[in-house]
Amino acid sequence: MKAELMMKGICVHKLNGGIPAFTRLAKEQFRRPIRLDEIDKIQPFQIEEEFKVIQHQAIRETTLGYSELTKSFNYLNHYEIDSSKLEFISQINKTRNRLHFNNSIDFELTEEFISNIKAVNQFADDMINKFLNWYSNK
């Protein structure tokens, strides 16, 4: 999903709201995608072409989490993913988050579960290939 956003010029890294010029955008980022050109208008990116490095002081190392990417229609609007795959991924994410509170984990390897894993895996493969094609044509 992050690759899909990147191909559309949307920032997938969290913004540093501690920098006054970016406080508003950092808050808005939890409700809507922030385009890279919005960031660049406030303060231009630092580009070192020789080393192929792009930097910006308002962009944090951490990327947006699953919650940010799936709880807002403004983000969901950018993905080519059907609701059944999204619901399955949400269930896996909830189970993963509960690991911290459990001393064991229980789940069944049903045919439906395996089928859903295969569908999500295919979706990821398709997104990777789409991103690679996009990147190689730049």
C-alpha positions in Angstrom: 0.0 0.0 0.0 2.9 2.4 0.7 4.3 1.7 -2.8 0.9 2.8 -4.2 1.1 6.0 -2.3 4.7 6.6 -3.3 3.9 6.2 -7.0 1.3 9.0 -6.5 3.8 11.4 -4.9 2.4 10.9 -1.4 4.7 11.0 1.7 4.7 7.6 3.5 7.0 8.8 6.3 5.6 10.5 9.4 6.1 14.2 9.5 7.8 15.9 12.4 5.2 18.0 14.0 7.8 19.5 16.4 8.9 21.7 13.5 6.5 24.7 13.7 6.1 25.0 9.9 5.0 21.4 9.7 2.8 21.1 12.8 -0.4 21.5 10.8 0.6 19.0 8.1 1.8 16.4 10.7 -1.7 16.5 12.3 -3.5 16.4 9.0 -1.4 13.4 8.0 -3.5 11.1 10.2 -6.6 12.1 8.3 -5.4 12.5 4.7 -2.4 11.8 2.5 0.2 14.6 2.3 1.7 15.1 -1.1 5.5 15.6 -1.4 5.0 18.8 -3.2 3.1 20.2 -0.2 6.1 19.5 1.9 8.5 21.0 -0.7 6.4 24.2 -0.9 6.9 24.8 2.9 10.6 23.9 2.8 12.4 22.4 -0.3 13.9 19.0 -0.1 17.7 18.8 0.0 18.9 16.8 -3.0 22.5 15.5 -3.3 22.5 14.2 -6.9 26.1 13.0 -6.7 25.2 10.6 -3.9 21.6 10.0 -5.0 20.3 11.2 -1.6 17.1 13.2 -0.9 16.6 14.6 2.6 14.2 16.7 4.5 14.3 17.7 8.2 10.5 17.4 8.6 10.4 13.8 7.4 10.9 11.2 10.2 12.5 7.8 9.7 9.3 6.0 10.8 6.6 5.4 8.2 2.9 5.5 8.5 1.4 2.6 10.3 -1.4 0.2 9.3 -3.9 2.2 11.2 -3.2 5.5 9.4 -3.2 3.7 6.0 -6.6 1.9 6.5 -8.7 4.0 8.9 -9.3 7.0 6.6 -11.2 7.0 3.4 -8.8 9.6 2.2 -6.1 6.9 2.2 -8.2 4.0 1.2 -9.2 5.9 -1.9 -5.7 5.4 -3.2 -5.5 1.6 -3.1 -6.6 -1.0 -5.5 -7.6 -3.5 -2.8 -11.0 -5.1 -2.3 -12.7 -5.0 1.1 -12.4 -8.7 1.8 -8.5 -8.5 1.6 -8.5 -5.4 3.6 -10.7 -7.0 6.3 -8.4 -10.1 6.4 -5.3 -7.9 6.8 -7.1 -6.0 9.6 -7.7 -9.3 11.4 -4.1 -10.3 11.1 -3.0 -6.9 12.3 -5.3 -7.1 15.4 -3.9 -10.6 16.2 -0.4 -9.3 15.9 -1.1 -6.4 18.2 -2.6 -8.7 20.8 0.7 -10.8 20.9 2.1 -8.4 23.5 -0.7 -9.3 25.9 -0.9 -13.1 25.4 1.3 -15.9 26.6 0.2 -18.0 23.7 -1.4 -17.6 20.3 -4.2 -19.7 18.9 -5.4 -19.8 15.3 -6.6 -22.4 12.8 -5.0 -23.1 9.5 -8.2 -23.5 7.6 -8.5 -23.6 3.9 -10.2 -20.2 4.0 -7.2 -18.8 6.0 -4.7 -20.2 3.6 -6.7 -18.9 0.6 -6.8 -15.4 2.2 -3.0 -15.5 2.8 -2.5 -16.5 -0.9 -4.7 -13.6 -2.0 -2.9 -11.1 0.1 0.4 -12.4 -1.0 -0.7 -12.1 -4.7 -1.8 -8.5 -4.0 1.6 -7.7 -2.5 3.4 -9.3 -5.5 1.2 -7.3 -7.9 2.0 -4.1 -6.0 5.7 -4.8 -6.0 5.7 -5.5 -9.7 3.7 -2.3 -10.4 6.1 -0.3 -8.3 9.1 -1.8 -10.1 7.6 -1.1 -13.5 6.9 2.5 -12.4 10.4 2.9 -10.9 12.2 1.5 -14.0 10.3 3.9 -16.3 11.3 7.0 -14.3 
